[in-house]
Amino acid sequence: MPSSLHDSSEVLETRLASILTSHMLTEDPEPVLRDLRVAAGDNTALLARLCGQVAGFFMSAKTAVMCSAIVEHIDGAAEWAEIGRQRRLLAVDHDGEFESSPEANF
């Protein structure tokens, strides 16, 4: 049986992912970063891991404002962004969206 700590981490991760992914195209990342920090509370390690990996994976010309803000303003996210970039390279290119491109590197 899963522990309640494990369950609460999964709920928090889902909440953070929901906030982040619905705002990836924003031109004003500050409110989103604030919402992410409030939702994460004391769990700054999970915030850094999730946001960093998402930023690394989804970095593109369209998401550059949000992804760059994550890497620059969430402590620890930059270290996790490399994992996201590596996962992007492994993603199957179905429609051209995930092909490796120079703008995917920051």
N, C-alpha and C positions, 0 to 999 in steps of 0.2 A: 504494500500500500504506500503511495507517495506521501511524503511528509508535507505538512502545511507550509513549511519554509520553501520547499521545492514548488508547491502550487502557487504560493504568493509571488515567487520569482517569475514564474511563467506568466502569471496575470500581469505583472509589471512589465515584462518584456513585450507582451502583446499590446499593452497600453502605449508604451513608448514607440513601438513600431507603427501603431495606428496614427499617432500624432505626427511622427516624422514622415512617413510615406505619403500622407495626404497633403503635405506641404513642400514636397521636394522642388516644385517649380516656383516657389515664392521668390519675390524680389526683396522681401522684408523679413529676414530671418530672426530678428531680435525677439518678436513675440513667440515664435516657435521655440527658440532656445529657452526662453523663460518657462514656457509650458512644459518642456521636456525636463528641466531642472526641478520644477515643482512636482511633477509626477514621479520623478525618480527619488525625491527626498534624500535620504541618507545613502542610497545605493548608487553612489557615484561610479563604482566599478562597472556595474551593469550599464549605466548610462554611457560611459566611455566606450565599452565594448560594442554595444549595439549600434550606437551612432557612428562610431568610427568605421565599422564594417559596412554599414549602409552607405556612408559617404564614399568609401573606397570603391564599392561595387557600382554605385550609380553615378559617379562623377562623369559629367558630360557638359557640353556647352549649355544645354538647357537647364541643368541642375547645379551649375557651378556656384551660384550665389549661396545656396543652402549648404552644399557640400563643403565649400571653402569655409563658411562660417562655423560649421561643426568642427572641422579640423583645427581652426584657429582659436575657437572660444570654449570648447568643451575639453577640460583637462583630461589628458590620457587618450583622447580619440585619435590623435595622429598616429599613435603606435598601432592601433587596430585597423586603420585605413589600409595598410599594406595587405592585410589578410583579405579585406574586401576586394582590393585590386586583383589579387591572385585568384580569388573565386570568380571574378569577372572573366579573367583569361580562360578559365576552365569551362565557363558557361557555353552551352551550345548556341551557335548563331543561327536562329530560325528566321529572323526577318531583318537582319542588319543592325538591330539596336545594340547588340552586345559585342560587336566586333571591336577589337582593340584599335584605339585611335590615339593620336597625340594629345587630344584634349582630355582623355581619361587619366592622364598623369598630371599630378599637381605637386 
